[in-house]
């Protein structure tokens, strides 16, 4: 995951353009991706796919001819979607197009102008303060022209048509936590899950934020009904504890599953209510869709100092945090895959487990006391209307233990699928 982030970090991504295509080409070496494109001007739900933006170089030359800001030094130096420009101007006129962070004088902010044609540069406050009076030359060698919006997706087929969606946005230039941590974790998860047997299909979506998800939804209306659970993945590499943002309903199976996984790991975390601010969970939870898509993150959108600045760099993302998030997602998928309703085939009183050799089985299967308790809980809840997750939540046991108990009971003829 670290190596993938390092390879993707230098690319200048935006909501369209060659940076997104190159990103998806690199991901396709790790994940079997299908690449899709939608032409500029295409109506997608209430939006329209914009012109494609690409940039070759951009700089500001000072009164003595030296370059005082240069896109070649950092992708964030140019406002994303800046229109092409080449002319001279005074410092006073130039200042109206410059963006800095007075309270973080060494950091470069990230700014965009996707849907209103404009231009601008981002620089550190120290660079801004050092600008001398005089005439400046400004060059933005970019193009805004009819083209395409691009996304990639990978489907690992399941035994049913129902799907679990994992979505990561691919539109931010040189920001490691937001968005490359989510991209790298999703790619690794897809790679590790490929070839395994799954009850649900696993769909991994790598699309530009907002307009990418909206375009995908507009082109996949017939598939939307298949999505039973989902997550957006972002900001998963910083030092903060994990945060899970619930779906709009707040009590969907995906919400219960993630809450259980986070609690059972006995590590600091928080669960927050849904809000229409954040990432593409906004699109998936909209009133006409109401897909059960939550969001997993660490630092929340707009709520940590490094957010959308050059401080969100390679040093900001920690390897251990990436691995921890990957493990949580793996366990979460296992829970959704393994949860089911059963019917106790010996429901009148407690069945005699010893006569069936189940106590002897316990000796080689983890904590015997936990597994025995899990079997009793599974037998108790298996009335055809409750699930294994109900047993895990009520018992406080990890779902994996409950699932193992159910498998033992199934093998001894004490359960059937409801």
C-alpha positions as CSV (number, residue, x, y, z in Angstrom):
1,X,0.0,0.0,0.0
2,X,2.8,2.4,0.8
3,X,4.5,1.7,-2.5
4,X,1.3,2.3,-4.4
5,X,0.7,5.6,-2.6
6,X,4.3,6.7,-3.4
7,X,3.8,5.9,-7.1
8,X,0.5,7.8,-7.3
9,X,1.5,10.8,-5.2
10,X,3.3,12.8,-7.9
11,X,0.4,12.6,-10.4
12,X,-1.7,15.7,-11.0
13,X,-5.3,14.4,-10.7
14,X,-8.5,16.3,-11.1
15,X,-12.1,15.4,-11.8
16,X,-11.1,14.7,-15.5
17,X,-8.0,14.4,-17.5
18,X,-4.9,12.4,-18.1
19,X,-3.9,12.4,-14.4
20,X,-7.0,10.3,-13.6
21,X,-6.3,8.0,-16.6
22,X,-2.7,7.4,-15.5
23,X,-3.9,6.7,-11.9
24,X,-6.3,4.1,-13.2
25,X,-3.6,2.6,-15.4
26,X,-1.4,2.1,-12.4
27,X,-4.3,0.6,-10.4
28,X,-5.1,-1.8,-13.2
29,X,-1.7,-3.4,-12.6
30,X,-3.0,-4.4,-9.1
31,X,-6.7,-4.8,-9.7
32,X,-8.7,-6.1,-12.7
33,X,-10.3,-2.8,-13.6
34,X,-12.9,-1.9,-16.2
35,X,-12.4,1.6,-17.5
36,X,-15.4,3.7,-18.4
37,X,-15.7,7.2,-19.9
38,X,-18.5,9.7,-20.4
39,X,-18.2,12.5,-22.9
40,X,-18.2,16.2,-21.9
41,X,-21.6,17.7,-22.1
42,X,-23.4,14.4,-21.2
43,X,-26.3,15.0,-18.9
44,X,-25.9,12.8,-15.7
45,X,-28.8,13.1,-13.3
46,X,-29.0,16.9,-12.5
47,X,-25.4,17.5,-13.6
48,X,-23.5,17.8,-16.8
49,X,-20.0,16.3,-17.4
50,X,-17.7,19.3,-17.7
51,X,-14.9,20.0,-20.2
52,X,-11.8,17.9,-19.7
53,X,-8.9,19.7,-18.0
54,X,-5.2,19.0,-18.5
55,X,-2.2,21.0,-17.5
56,X,1.4,20.9,-18.8
57,X,3.1,23.7,-16.9
58,X,2.3,26.8,-14.8
59,X,4.5,29.4,-13.1
60,X,4.8,33.0,-11.9
61,X,7.9,34.9,-12.8
62,X,8.9,37.9,-10.6
63,X,10.0,41.4,-11.6
64,X,13.6,40.1,-12.1
65,X,12.5,37.2,-14.2
66,X,12.9,34.5,-11.6
67,X,10.1,31.9,-11.0
68,X,8.6,32.6,-7.6
69,X,5.9,29.9,-7.9
70,X,6.2,26.8,-10.1
71,X,3.7,24.0,-10.7
72,X,6.7,21.8,-11.4
73,X,7.6,22.0,-7.7
74,X,4.2,20.9,-6.4
75,X,0.9,20.1,-8.0
76,X,-1.0,22.1,-5.4
77,X,0.5,25.4,-6.7
78,X,-2.1,25.7,-9.4
79,X,-5.9,26.0,-8.7
80,X,-7.3,22.9,-10.2
81,X,-9.2,23.6,-13.5
82,X,-7.4,26.9,-14.0
83,X,-8.1,28.3,-17.5
84,X,-5.1,28.9,-19.8
85,X,-3.4,32.2,-19.4
86,X,-0.2,34.0,-20.5
87,X,0.3,37.7,-19.7
88,X,1.9,40.2,-17.5
89,X,0.3,42.0,-14.6
90,X,0.9,44.1,-11.5
91,X,1.4,42.5,-8.1
92,X,-1.9,44.1,-7.0
93,X,-3.9,42.3,-9.8
94,X,-2.0,39.1,-9.2
95,X,-2.8,39.0,-5.5
96,X,-6.5,38.6,-6.3
97,X,-5.7,35.2,-7.8
98,X,-3.4,34.0,-5.0
99,X,-4.3,31.7,-2.1
100,X,-2.3,31.0,1.0
101,X,-2.9,30.0,4.7
102,X,-1.8,32.8,7.1
103,X,-2.1,30.5,10.1
104,X,0.0,27.7,8.4
105,X,2.8,29.8,6.8
106,X,4.7,26.8,5.4
107,X,1.8,24.9,3.9
108,X,0.3,25.2,0.4
109,X,-3.6,25.1,0.2
110,X,-5.5,23.0,-2.3
111,X,-8.2,24.9,-4.2
112,X,-10.4,24.1,-7.2
113,X,-12.5,25.9,-9.8
114,X,-14.3,23.1,-11.4
115,X,-17.6,24.6,-12.5
116,X,-16.8,28.3,-12.9
117,X,-14.0,29.3,-15.3
118,X,-11.3,31.0,-13.4
119,X,-7.5,30.7,-12.7
120,X,-5.3,31.0,-9.7
121,X,-2.2,29.9,-7.8
122,X,-1.7,28.5,-4.3
123,X,1.5,29.2,-2.4
124,X,2.8,29.3,1.2
125,X,2.2,32.4,3.2
126,X,6.0,32.8,3.3
127,X,6.1,32.9,-0.5
128,X,3.3,35.4,-0.6
129,X,4.9,37.7,1.9
130,X,8.2,37.6,0.0
131,X,6.6,38.9,-3.3
132,X,8.1,42.3,-4.3
133,X,6.2,45.1,-5.9
134,X,6.5,45.2,-9.6
135,X,5.3,43.5,-12.8
136,X,4.8,39.7,-12.9
137,X,4.6,37.3,-15.8
138,X,2.0,34.6,-15.4
139,X,1.8,31.4,-17.4
140,X,-0.8,28.6,-17.2
141,X,-0.3,26.1,-20.0
142,X,-3.6,24.2,-19.6
143,X,-6.5,23.1,-21.7
144,X,-10.2,23.1,-21.1
145,X,-11.8,21.3,-24.0
146,X,-14.4,18.7,-24.9
147,X,-13.2,15.3,-23.6
148,X,-14.3,12.7,-21.1
149,X,-14.7,11.9,-17.5
150,X,-13.1,8.6,-16.5
151,X,-13.6,6.1,-13.8
152,X,-12.6,2.5,-13.1
153,X,-14.4,-0.3,-11.4
154,X,-13.7,-3.9,-10.4
155,X,-16.4,-6.5,-9.7
156,X,-15.5,-9.7,-7.8
157,X,-18.6,-11.8,-8.6
158,X,-20.6,-13.4,-5.8
159,X,-23.0,-16.3,-5.6
160,X,-26.0,-13.9,-5.6
161,X,-26.7,-10.7,-7.5
162,X,-26.4,-8.7,-4.3
163,X,-23.4,-6.5,-4.0
164,X,-21.1,-4.7,-1.4
165,X,-19.9,-1.4,-2.8
166,X,-16.5,0.1,-1.8
167,X,-15.9,3.5,-3.2
168,X,-12.7,5.7,-3.2
169,X,-12.4,9.0,-5.0
170,X,-9.5,9.6,-7.4
171,X,-9.6,13.3,-8.1
172,X,-7.1,14.9,-5.6
173,X,-3.6,15.8,-6.7
174,X,-0.7,14.9,-4.3
175,X,-2.9,14.5,-1.2
176,X,-2.0,11.2,0.5
177,X,-4.5,10.8,3.3
178,X,-7.3,12.3,1.2
179,X,-7.5,10.5,-1.2
180,X,-4.7,8.0,-1.7
181,X,-5.0,6.1,1.5
182,X,-8.6,5.0,0.6
183,X,-7.5,4.2,-3.0
184,X,-4.5,2.1,-1.8
185,X,-6.5,0.2,0.8
186,X,-9.4,-0.5,-1.6
187,X,-6.9,-1.8,-4.2
188,X,-5.2,-4.0,-1.7
189,X,-8.5,-5.4,-0.4
190,X,-9.6,-6.2,-4.0
191,X,-6.4,-7.9,-4.7
192,X,-6.6,-10.0,-1.5
193,X,-10.2,-10.9,-2.1
194,X,-9.9,-11.9,-5.8
195,X,-10.3,-15.6,-6.3
196,X,-12.1,-16.1,-3.0
197,X,-15.7,-17.5,-2.8
198,X,-18.2,-14.7,-1.9
199,X,-21.9,-14.7,-1.2
200,X,-22.1,-11.0,-2.3
201,X,-20.4,-9.5,-5.3
202,X,-17.7,-7.0,-4.2
203,X,-17.8,-3.9,-6.4
204,X,-14.8,-1.5,-6.1
205,X,-15.4,2.0,-7.6
206,X,-12.5,4.4,-8.3
207,X,-14.1,7.6,-9.5
208,X,-13.7,11.3,-9.3
209,X,-15.6,12.8,-6.3
210,X,-19.2,13.9,-6.8
211,X,-19.4,14.1,-10.6
212,X,-17.8,10.7,-10.9
213,X,-20.2,9.0,-8.5
214,X,-23.1,10.8,-10.1
215,X,-22.0,9.7,-13.6
216,X,-21.7,6.1,-12.3
217,X,-25.2,6.2,-10.8
218,X,-26.6,7.7,-14.0
219,X,-25.1,4.9,-16.1
220,X,-25.9,2.1,-13.7
221,X,-29.5,2.6,-12.7
222,X,-30.3,-1.0,-13.3
223,X,-27.5,-2.1,-10.9
224,X,-28.3,0.2,-8.1
225,X,-30.9,-2.1,-6.6
226,X,-28.3,-4.8,-6.2
227,X,-26.2,-2.8,-3.7
228,X,-27.1,-4.0,-0.2
229,X,-24.2,-2.6,1.8
230,X,-21.4,-0.1,1.0
231,X,-18.7,2.2,2.3
232,X,-16.8,5.2,1.0
233,X,-13.1,5.0,2.0
234,X,-11.1,8.1,2.7
235,X,-8.5,9.7,5.1
236,X,-7.6,6.3,6.6
237,X,-3.8,6.8,7.0
238,X,-3.4,9.5,9.6
239,X,-2.8,9.0,13.3
240,X,-6.3,9.5,14.5
241,X,-8.7,6.7,15.6
242,X,-11.1,5.3,13.1
243,X,-14.4,7.1,12.6
244,X,-17.5,5.5,11.1
245,X,-20.2,7.7,9.6
246,X,-23.6,6.0,9.6
247,X,-25.9,5.7,6.7
248,X,-29.0,8.0,6.4
249,X,-31.1,5.4,8.2
250,X,-28.5,4.9,10.9
251,X,-29.5,1.3,11.7
252,X,-28.9,-0.5,8.4
253,X,-27.0,-3.9,8.6
254,X,-23.9,-2.1,7.3
255,X,-24.1,0.3,10.3
256,X,-24.6,-2.6,12.8
257,X,-21.8,-4.6,11.2
258,X,-19.2,-1.8,11.3
259,X,-20.2,-0.8,14.9
260,X,-19.7,-4.4,16.0
261,X,-16.3,-4.8,14.3
262,X,-15.0,-1.5,15.8
263,X,-16.3,-2.4,19.3
264,X,-15.0,-5.9,19.3
265,X,-11.4,-4.7,18.4
266,X,-11.4,-2.8,21.7
267,X,-9.6,0.2,20.2
268,X,-10.5,3.8,20.4
269,X,-13.0,4.8,17.7
270,X,-16.1,6.9,17.2
271,X,-19.4,6.4,15.4
272,X,-21.0,9.6,14.1
273,X,-24.5,10.2,12.6
274,X,-25.0,10.8,8.9
275,X,-24.7,14.3,7.5
276,X,-24.9,15.5,3.9
277,X,-21.4,16.9,4.0
278,X,-18.4,14.7,3.2
279,X,-17.7,12.3,0.4
280,X,-19.8,10.3,-2.1
281,X,-21.9,8.7,0.6
282,X,-23.9,11.9,0.0
283,X,-24.8,10.7,-3.5
284,X,-25.6,7.1,-2.5
285,X,-27.8,8.1,0.4
286,X,-29.8,10.7,-1.6
287,X,-33.6,10.5,-1.3
288,X,-34.2,8.8,-4.7
289,X,-31.6,6.1,-3.9
290,X,-31.2,5.6,-0.1
291,X,-28.4,3.1,-0.6
292,X,-27.0,1.7,2.6
293,X,-23.5,3.3,2.2
294,X,-21.6,4.5,5.2
295,X,-18.2,6.1,5.4
296,X,-15.0,4.9,7.1
297,X,-12.3,7.4,7.8
298,X,-9.9,8.7,10.5
299,X,-9.7,12.5,10.3
300,X,-13.0,13.8,9.2
301,X,-13.6,15.9,6.1
302,X,-12.5,19.5,6.8
303,X,-11.8,18.8,10.5
304,X,-8.1,18.3,10.7
305,X,-5.4,21.0,10.0
306,X,-3.7,19.1,7.2
307,X,-6.9,18.7,5.3
308,X,-6.5,19.9,1.7
309,X,-3.0,21.2,2.2
310,X,0.5,20.2,1.2
311,X,0.9,18.8,4.8
312,X,-1.1,15.9,3.7
313,X,2.0,14.3,2.3
314,X,3.8,11.0,2.4
315,X,4.9,11.5,6.0
316,X,1.4,12.1,7.1
317,X,0.2,8.6,6.3
318,X,1.3,5.9,8.7
319,X,1.8,2.3,7.6
320,X,0.3,0.8,10.7
321,X,-2.9,2.8,10.3
322,X,-3.3,1.6,6.7
323,X,-2.9,-2.0,7.9
324,X,-5.4,-1.5,10.8
325,X,-8.0,-0.1,8.4
326,X,-7.5,-3.0,6.0
327,X,-8.0,-5.5,8.8
328,X,-11.2,-3.7,9.9
329,X,-12.6,-3.8,6.4
330,X,-11.7,-7.5,6.0
331,X,-13.5,-8.3,9.2
332,X,-16.4,-6.2,8.2
333,X,-16.8,-8.0,4.9
334,X,-16.5,-11.4,6.6
335,X,-19.3,-10.4,8.9
336,X,-21.6,-9.3,6.1
337,X,-20.8,-12.4,4.2
338,X,-21.3,-14.7,7.2
339,X,-24.4,-13.2,8.8
340,X,-27.6,-15.3,8.3
341,X,-30.8,-16.3,10.0
342,X,-31.1,-19.9,11.2
343,X,-33.7,-22.1,12.8
344,X,-32.9,-24.2,15.8
345,X,-33.9,-27.8,15.0
346,X,-34.1,-28.8,18.7
347,X,-35.9,-25.7,20.0
348,X,-37.7,-27.1,23.0
349,X,-35.2,-26.7,25.7
350,X,-31.4,-26.8,25.4
351,X,-30.1,-29.7,23.2
352,X,-27.6,-32.0,24.8
353,X,-24.3,-30.8,23.3
354,X,-22.1,-33.4,25.1
355,X,-24.0,-36.3,23.6
356,X,-23.2,-34.9,20.1
357,X,-19.5,-34.6,20.9
358,X,-19.6,-30.8,20.7
359,X,-17.8,-30.3,24.1
360,X,-15.0,-32.5,22.8
361,X,-14.8,-30.4,19.7
362,X,-14.2,-27.3,21.8
363,X,-10.7,-28.5,22.9
364,X,-9.0,-27.5,19.6
365,X,-11.1,-24.5,18.6
366,X,-9.9,-21.3,20.3
367,X,-11.3,-20.3,23.7
368,X,-13.5,-23.3,24.7
369,X,-15.6,-21.2,27.1
370,X,-16.2,-18.5,24.5
371,X,-17.1,-21.0,21.8
372,X,-19.4,-22.9,24.2
373,X,-21.2,-19.6,25.2
374,X,-21.4,-18.7,21.5
375,X,-23.2,-22.0,20.7
376,X,-25.7,-21.4,23.4
377,X,-26.3,-17.9,22.1
378,X,-26.7,-19.1,18.5
379,X,-29.2,-21.8,19.7
380,X,-31.1,-19.1,21.7
381,X,-31.5,-16.6,18.8
382,X,-32.1,-19.1,16.0
383,X,-35.9,-18.7,15.8
384,X,-35.9,-17.9,12.1
385,X,-36.1,-14.1,12.6
386,X,-32.8,-13.2,14.4
387,X,-29.4,-13.3,12.9
388,X,-25.9,-14.3,14.0
389,X,-25.1,-10.6,14.4
390,X,-27.9,-10.4,16.9
391,X,-26.2,-13.1,18.8
392,X,-22.8,-11.4,18.6
393,X,-24.3,-8.0,19.7
394,X,-26.2,-9.4,22.6
395,X,-23.4,-11.7,23.8
396,X,-20.5,-9.3,23.4
397,X,-18.6,-12.0,21.5
398,X,-16.7,-11.4,18.3
399,X,-18.7,-12.3,15.2
400,X,-16.0,-14.8,14.1
401,X,-16.6,-16.8,17.3
402,X,-20.3,-16.8,16.8
403,X,-19.9,-17.8,13.1
404,X,-17.6,-20.7,14.2
405,X,-20.2,-21.8,16.7
406,X,-23.0,-21.8,14.1
407,X,-20.8,-23.9,11.7
408,X,-20.3,-26.5,14.5
409,X,-24.1,-26.6,15.2
410,X,-24.8,-26.9,11.4
411,X,-22.4,-29.8,11.1
412,X,-24.2,-31.6,13.9
413,X,-27.7,-31.1,12.5
414,X,-28.9,-28.6,15.1
415,X,-29.5,-25.7,12.7
416,X,-31.0,-25.0,9.3
417,X,-31.1,-21.8,7.3
418,X,-34.3,-19.9,7.9
